[in-house]
């Protein structure tokens, strides 16, 4: 997988963020399924081509039309705090690039079912392509 070193650094940054915020979140560590989803979904495919190398930096990135993709730590902690089970159903409104939806939809990684997403017309072909590739309808 491309960007493997950057992806591993992103996971390390997420784990550092969890440790730094444990008194606020009540989390000493994230569910391993959340980290596996973060490893598996190619974040670089959800940002503009000129920002692919920056996709793993622990900060929000602009994706056009005044929108951003959330920082990896925020995506991970929000997913973990949902405490999803294999029977969970998620409705995500305003999905932007679809990155959070792709994390939630990872089979076996997080366990949510019933996730449906329609590509936001503002993300153009990139959003629609990601939706189809990640099996979201």
N, C-alpha and C positions, 0 to 999 in steps of 0.2 A: 504494500500500500504506500502510495506517495505521502510525503510529509510525515513519515513515521516518527522521526526524532521530535518534530514540532508537536505532534499529537501526544507523545509521552510527556513532554514538558507541560502541555496544557493540563493533563491529568494531575501532574505534580502540583501545578499552580492551583487547581481546584482543591486538592487535598490540603494545601497550605491555607487556602481561604476558609475551608471548613474548620480547621484548627483555630484560626484567628477569630472566627465568629461563633464558636461553640457556646459561649455564654448567652448569646442572643438567640440562637436557633435551637438550642437544646440538642444539637447533633455533634457527637464526637467523630463520627465518620458517616459516609454516605452508604446507602444500600449498594452492594457490589453490582447489582443489575443496572443501576443508574450509571456507574462508571463504565460498565461494559457498553452501554448504549452510547455514551459519550465517545468511547474509543471507536465504535463501529461506524457511526454516521459521519460521512466526509464533510466536515464543516466548511472546508475550502470550496465546496461546490455550491454553497449558499451565499457566497459573497461575490462582488464583481471581480472579474479576472485580474485586475490590477491590484487587488487586495488579498489574493489567495495566500501569499506568504505571511500576511498579518492575521490570517483567520484564527490562529491559535493563541494570539496574544490575549491576556485576560482583561479585555476591555470591549466595550461596544464598538461596532464598526458601521460606517454609513453604507447603506445599500441602495441609495437613490430615493428620489421623491420625498426627501425629508425623513426617511425611515432609517432605523438602525437594526442590526442583529445584536441581540443581548450578549453580554459577556458570558463566556463559558461557565464561570462559577455560578452566575445567576440562573442560568438554564439548569445546571445540575442541582442546585439547592432547591429551586422551585419544584423540580421533578421529584426529588426526594421527599419534600414536605407534603406532597400529595398522598404519600403512603399508598400507592396503587396496589391492587391485588389482581389476580388473573381475571376477576369478574368485573373490574372497574370499567366504566364507560366514561369517556372524556369528550366534551364538546369544547373545542377551542375556537373562539371568535376573534377575528382580527389577527390571523396567523402570520402576517408579514411574509417573510421569506419561506416559512414552513419548517425552519430548523427545529423549533421546539416540538412541532407536530411529528417530525421524523424521529426525534428522540423518544417521544411517547409511544410511537407506533412500533418500536423495535420488538419483534416477536421474542418472547422469553426474556428479553432484557429488562423490561419494565412491567409488562404484563397487562397493559390496558387493551381492551377490546372495544369495538364499536367506534373507533376514531375515524372520522370522516373529515376531509379537507378539500376545499375547492381552491385552486390556485388563484391568488389575488391578481387581477388583471394588471395591476401596476407593476408586478414583478416580471411580467412579460414571459418570453420563452423559457428563461432560466427557472422561474418558479414552476411553470407547467411541466418542464422536463424533470425536475426533481420530484414533483408529485408522482408522476408516472413511474419513475425509476424506483422510488421507495415504496411503491405499491399502495399509495394512498389515492383514494378516489373522491 
